Amino acid sequence: MVQPSIDRVFASNPASNTEAEIVRRFGSEIPFTVGEMNDPCQSCGALHWKLERTQGDSRKVRVGYSACCQKGSAIPPVQYNGIDYPAFFRELLSRNDPVDGMTDL
């Protein structure tokens, strides 16, 4: 990713601070894609773009992110993966409740 030069002014007045003006002036320097969102947080598993990594974490194999779980300090107490829910509850969640004929609409 291209890092902006500190001595380069992007918008000196509010009229220049629009998306159209910035794209016009710096279009070739702005990446049009940041790649796939396929970098899981090592603490909670939330997916991130690799460009979200800090410079210190950029070369690590696995990293924790602050945007999702504060690098593991905000993990929910209940893990829902692997829970075998009762059949009636699965039917309600899948909209296959035999009692409620309105789900067939």
C-alpha positions in Angstrom: 0.0 0.0 0.0 1.3 3.4 -0.9 1.9 5.6 2.2 1.2 9.3 1.7 4.1 11.6 2.0 3.8 13.9 5.1 4.9 16.9 3.1 2.3 16.4 0.4 -1.0 18.3 1.0 -4.1 16.3 -0.2 -6.8 19.0 0.3 -5.9 22.5 1.2 -9.5 23.7 1.2 -12.9 22.1 1.8 -13.8 22.3 -1.9 -10.9 20.0 -2.7 -11.8 17.6 0.0 -14.3 15.5 -2.1 -14.0 12.0 -3.4 -14.3 13.1 -7.0 -11.4 15.7 -6.5 -9.2 13.2 -4.7 -9.7 10.5 -7.3 -9.1 13.1 -10.1 -5.8 14.1 -8.5 -4.5 10.9 -7.1 -6.4 8.2 -8.9 -3.4 6.2 -10.0 -2.1 6.1 -6.4 -5.3 4.8 -4.8 -5.6 1.1 -4.7 -8.9 -0.1 -6.3 -8.9 -3.3 -4.3 -7.6 -4.3 -0.9 -7.8 -8.1 -1.7 -9.8 -10.7 0.0 -11.1 -10.5 3.5 -9.5 -13.8 4.6 -7.2 -13.0 7.5 -8.9 -14.3 10.7 -8.3 -12.8 14.1 -6.4 -15.3 16.2 -8.6 -14.5 19.2 -12.2 -14.5 17.9 -11.9 -15.6 14.3 -13.5 -12.5 12.7 -12.2 -12.0 9.2 -10.2 -8.9 8.2 -8.2 -7.7 5.3 -4.4 -8.1 5.6 -4.0 -4.4 5.0 -5.7 -3.8 8.4 -2.7 -5.2 10.2 -0.4 -2.8 12.0 3.1 -2.4 10.8 4.4 -4.4 13.7 2.1 -7.3 12.9 2.4 -7.2 9.1 4.9 -10.1 8.9 3.4 -12.3 11.6 1.6 -15.5 10.6 -1.4 -14.9 12.9 -2.5 -11.7 14.6 -5.2 -10.4 16.9 -7.2 -7.3 15.9 -8.5 -4.5 17.9 -11.5 -3.7 15.7 -13.3 -7.0 16.5 -12.5 -8.2 20.0 -9.7 -5.8 21.3 -7.1 -8.6 20.7 -8.9 -11.1 22.8 -10.1 -8.9 25.7 -13.7 -8.9 24.6 -14.5 -12.5 23.7 -18.2 -13.5 24.3 -18.6 -15.9 27.2 -20.7 -18.3 25.1 -19.4 -20.2 22.1 -22.3 -21.2 19.7 -20.3 -23.4 17.4 -21.0 -27.1 17.8 -24.2 -26.7 19.9 -26.8 -29.3 19.2 -30.0 -27.3 19.3 -33.3 -29.1 20.0 -35.2 -30.1 16.8 -38.1 -27.7 17.5 -35.7 -24.8 17.8 -33.9 -25.7 14.6 -37.3 -25.9 12.8 -38.2 -22.4 14.1 -34.9 -21.0 12.9 -35.0 -22.6 9.5 -38.6 -21.4 9.0 -39.9 -25.0 8.8 -42.3 -24.8 11.7 -45.2 -27.2 10.8 -47.6 -25.3 13.1 -47.2 -21.9 11.4 -48.6 -22.0 7.8 -47.5 -18.4 7.2 -43.9 -19.5 6.6 -44.9 -21.1 3.2 -45.7 -17.7 1.6 
